[in-house]
């Protein structure tokens, strides 16, 4: 037989073990859904790489299997007659291998290191446990829990092929000889390093560890290092092993190749064990080295994940993953994102931890529909509040609340009382955001206008006293609105009021004060003061409003100023409509488009009603969309004044109510609004 044929025959065992293990792992991973089947060219590339690795490990595999055959023959009594080797074809005389015992020093050191690692990583009360587990998990992922077992593998060293020691002295050349490395030295160092890595990865337990780290990373969804997900997979080392392979061979190809590496490393290791300690021990080692890692890695594809409420494709979903940004499996709760309040969207965007899919369904539904989690009453320190009740409080440090009549002076009105849907403490930030989200979701049920479509702000929700110190399951919270007058707000559809707590935010050249009434001062001539100002960007698409106002007399020296109300686009207050009462009492309707302000309608002069310069002026304004896409504008006042207009030429349909002071001629004009109330049609 030629030398090439002999070498090819000698390489057959390694090729059979590694390539067959690679193919078997590929088929198994595809059937179990670990990764989709790669394209044909990547599949072929994976098998070619497996073949090259098999050729690289041919000598080690042949030597290990030859030793296994010798040990098996000796153990079965076959040493009485010569036998032809199945690996090389040579006639060999099997002999019984002499078992060498490890030294007591090596055995003691290995056991001591294993016990120290076990105490540090497995016992939470040991000092330094948290830091050590965090550091090792960052490097090795879940394999960190198996680190205490690895030193035991060193207690009884496995036989190895004779080879030259690694030339570590070459690294010292720049220091010892004060010169750079020569090309031959670098080539020697590189060749020796490749041989060392080849032996460690393909024929030692090191290869099993490397393969397991890479497989953990791949079957657990290729987690990211920065968000902490890799610490619950194969760690940084698993990332470094798996990601380059997956980029070249595809995830399925990388899984298959690592499975092949695990198979050949386990086979050679088991053969070495069988040669040293008997074939039964060798078979047991092979079973443990293959079944245990593959079983643990396979289970990792389905188990050991956290669950988070997130949003995806317009729905709220429960994501099983290793971190809030990692997706391994997704369960759709059938809850649409549309209609959720800003805080609730933010809560889901951050990733809300839940126990499992069922718990995620329950929590998502309760947060989105707070009425399903309503409670009878909220118990404060010395008071109880129910939804729909108004309350007042005694000031000072006590802030003692007590129930008050809604049609009398009061501080606030309870809009919702209910349970937070958490049975386990999700953390202070999640509690605060979820509480706010439930109040926002229930806002529209109580007021009649969805949250975000009214200027009336939610006050800080009431949480059970002491919740930050001692958690209780499903705590009761209370949501409330600040009072805007001696009347209840329930079902009123109020979107603006004189005493609303939101900032009025005047534009430049204007000043707004809110004592008992609202005072708008035009500090400069020829300015248009709009309140609330540009800070309040509220605009409601397709909404209509009724606005009730009453202004005090602005004085005869107002210099032609006009007072009134408007429906403006909150995103750009240069656009919209205004209803302005002139110095002689006429109501004029204007359409504003940037720097264009055409007057589109006007009322007659008032009959038996004083002008705004000398008398108070009531005004009722309506702006609402029409069925044909236009906007109908109407304004009424005393003295049979009425102005109407229907805008069908590029109308503005995203509007919000505002107060208007259009100054002319002189600065310092003051408009005082004694009544301002806007409701949604």
Residue, then its C-alpha position, 0 to 999 in steps of 0.5 A: x500500500x502506498x504512503x498516501x493510501x496508508x495515511x488516508x486509511x489511518x485518517x479514516x477513524x478521525x474522519x468517521x468520528x468527526x464528520x459523522x458527529x457533525x452530520x448527526x448534530x446538524x440533523x438533530x438540531x434541524x429537527x428540534x428547531x435549534x436553527x434552520x437548515x443552512x443553504x447547500x453551499x454552507x452545508x458543504x462548507x461545514x462538512x469540508x471544515x469538519x473533514x479538515x479538522x478530522x485530518x488534523x486530529x488523525x494521529x491523536x484519534x488513531x493513537x487513542x483508538x489503538x490504545x483502546x483496542x489494546x486495553x480491550x484485548x487485554x481486559x477480555x483475555x485476547x492478549x493470548x494471541x496476536x490480533x490485527x488492528x482495526x485502525x492501522x491494519x498492523x499485527x499487534x500483541x495486546x498488553x495490559x496497561x499498567x495503571x499509574x496512580x496520581x501523587x497525593x500532592x496532585x490529588x490534594x491540590x485538585x480536590x482543594x481547588x474544586x472545594x474552594x470553587x464550589x464554596x465560592x460559586x455554589x454557596x451564596x453566604x460565602x464572602x465574595x460569592x456575588x462578585x465571583x459568580x458575576x465575573x465567572x458568569x460573564x466569562x463562562x455563562x451558565x458553565x460557571x456553575x460547572x467550574x468546580x468540577x473541572x479541577x477534578x479532571x486534573x487529579x488523574x492526568x490522561x495519557x498523551x502523545x509524546x510531543x515537543x514541549x511548547x517553546x515558551x522561551x521564544x517569547x522571552x527573546x526580546x528581553x533575554x537577547x535584546x532583539x526581535x524575533x526571527x522568522x524561523x522563531x515565529x514559525x516555530x512558535x506558531x506551529x507549536x501553538x497550533x499543535x497545542x491548540x489542536x491537541x487541547x481542542x480535538x483530543x482533550x476535555x478542553x474541547x468538550x468545554x469549548x464546544x459546550x460554551x459555543x453551543x450554549x451561546x447558539x442554542x440560547x439565541x445568540x445573546x448580546x454581551x452588553x445587555x447581560x444575556x451572554x452571562x446566561x448562555x455561554x458567556x464571553x468565551x461562548x460568544x467568541x467561539x460561536x459568533x465567528x463560526x455562525x457568521x461563516x457557516x450559519x448558526x446550524x453549521x456552527x452547531x453541527x461543527x461544534x457537535x462534531x468537535x465535542x464528539x471527537x474530543x469525547x471519543x478520544x478522552x474516553x479512549x484514553x480513560x479506557x486505556x488507563x482505567x478499563x473499558x467499562x470506565x471508558x464507556x461510562x466516560x464516553x456516555x457522560x461526556x456526550x449525553x450530559x453536555x448535549x442534554x444540558x445544551x438541548x434543554x437550554x433551548x427551551x428552559x432557563x429563560x426570563x419572561x418580559x412584557x414587550x411590544x412587537x408588530x403592534x401587539x403586546x407580547x410576552x418574550x422569553x429571553x435572557x435579557x429584556x432586549x433578547x428574544x428567544x420565543x414570543x407569545x402574543x397576548x392579542x392586546x394591540x399597542x394602539x390606545x395604550x397610554x405613554x407610560x404603559x408603552x414605556x413600561x413595555x419598552x423597558x421590558x416588564x418582568x413576569x413569571x411566565x406566559x400566563x402571568x404576562x397575559x394577566x398583567x398586560x390585560x390588567x394594566x391595559x383595562x384597569x377596571x378589571x382590577x378595581x378595588x372597593x377603597x384605598x386605605x391611607x394612613x387615617x382615611x379611606x377613599x373611593x373612586x368618584x369621591x372628592x377630598x380635601x386635606x389639612x396642610x402642614x407636615x401631616x397632609x391629612x386627607x378627608x372626604x369632602x363634597x365635590x360641589x364644594x371646595x375640595x383639593x382633588x377627586x379620586x378617578x380610580x381605585x384598584x390593584x396593581x396586578x403584581x404578586x411579586x415585587x417588580x422593583x420600585x421603578x416598575x411599580x411607579x411606572x405601572x401605577x402611572x400607567x394604570x392611572x393614565x389608562x383609567x383617565x378616559x373611563x372617568x373623565x370621558x376624554x382619553x389621557x393625552x387629549x386634555x390639559x388636565x394633568x394627573x396628580x401623583x398616584x397614591x400608593x399604600x403607606x410603607x410599600x417601599x419597605x414591605x412589599x405586599x401582593x396586588x397593592x391597592x392604588x388610587x388615582x386622582x385629578x386636581x380640582x378645577x372648581x366646585x363641581x365633579x369632573x366625572x363624565x364631563x369631558x373637560x379638556x381645559x379649565x381656568x384652574x388646571x394645574x398644567x403650565x400655561x407657558x406663554x410665548x415671548x412678549x406675553x405674561x400669564x398669571x393665575x391668581x383667582x382669575x387668569x391674567x394675560x398681559x401683552x407686554x409689547x404692542x402688536x403681539x398675539x398671546x395664546x394660552x396655553x402657549x407653545x409648551x403645551x403641544x396638545x392637538x387632537x385629530x378630528x376632535x371638536x370642542x365647546x369653549x365657555x369664557x367670560x372676560x373682564x373689561x380690558x379698559x378704554x386704553x386697550x389700544x384696539x386689542x382684541x380678546x377671545x378664544x381659538x382652536x389651534x394646532x398645538x404642534x404649531x400655534x401659527x396655524x388654526x382658528x381664532x374668535x376675537x371680540x373687537x373694541x366695538x364688540x364685534x366677533x370676528x373669526x380668523x383663519x391663521x396659516x403661518x404669517x397669513x391671518x385672513x378674516x373669514x367671518x364676523x357678527x353684527x354689532x352688539x345690541x344692548x351689550x357693552x363693548x369689552x373695553x367697558x363691560x365684561x364679555x361672555x363668549x361661547x365658541x364651538x369648533x367641530x369637524x363636519x361630515x364632508x371633511x371641513x371644520x364648522x366654526x361658531x361663536x355666540x355672545x350677548x347682544x344677539x352676536x353670532x358668527x359662523x363659518x365652515x372651512x372647506x379649503x385645507x381645513x385644520x382638523x387637529x386642534x386644541x382650545x386656547x385663549x387669545x389676546x391680540x394686542x394692537x397699538x400699545x403694550x401693557x394690555x391686560x386680559x382677565x379671564x374669569x371663566x374658561x372651560x373647554x369640553x370635548x364634543 
